[in-house]
């Protein structure tokens, strides 16, 4: 029964992600090379809290945490607590890596708010899995 609820959780996340990606994420992208003094301006550029990008980060992190948990717990027989910790940590590490890439990329837009959305998504996945 627990595994059916887990699959339902993943299907709901996948359907939400599909709807999110179908509408498209409108990130700030510039195709021109940046001068060194522009780097700071790129970091403080307008970044609304409630944007499609934040929703995408939230959903991806929740989905990644859920998938990692399910793989570790159901397929590899790891304890539930250990699987949750590793799943959430892996999910957040992916989000952190993406923001590090954005920081180094000329076209990227690193955002503390994106990291917070990643953390909330992983936390939501843990909460939902624990409450199933």
Secondary structure, 3 states (H helix, E strand, C coil): CHHHHHHHHHHHHHHHHHHHHHHCCCCCCCCCCCCCCHHHHHHCCCCCCCCHHHHHHHHHHHHHHHHHHHHHHHHCCCCHHHHHHHHHHHHHHHHHHHHHHHHHCCCCCCCHHHHHHHHHHHHHHHHHHHHC
